[in-house]
Amino acid sequence: MSTVPLRLPSLSAPPAGVPLRAPVHPGRFLERQYLVPLAINQTRAAELLGVSRRRVNELVMGHRAMSPDTALRCALAFGTGADFWLHLQAQWDCYHAWRALRRQALRCGGVLPPAPRTCAAAEAA
């Protein structure tokens, strides 16, 4: 099965569902909207969430994604829904994936580059 490159209609604006501006990282949001106002330091947050201090620090610094496990723990600790935290992560991921894909497409003359093949996809082909 051959793939024909797909020419993108417009690279100036992201598709629906992708934020126009960089969204706040869920860890930064956690820090600014919950930890700082409640005067909770990262050590105490780690205790509340039942995770390591390193995990909290990496999340707050934007070096770790909000996993479903962490989203559930934040939901329980702060009275929110797990989907709220996962939505923040999805917005972050979509925005940065769009930027990377757009950058690649612009380098290829506006043609959508092929998706990287996973091991399962390579074995099936």
Disulfide bonds with the S-S distance in Angstrom:
none
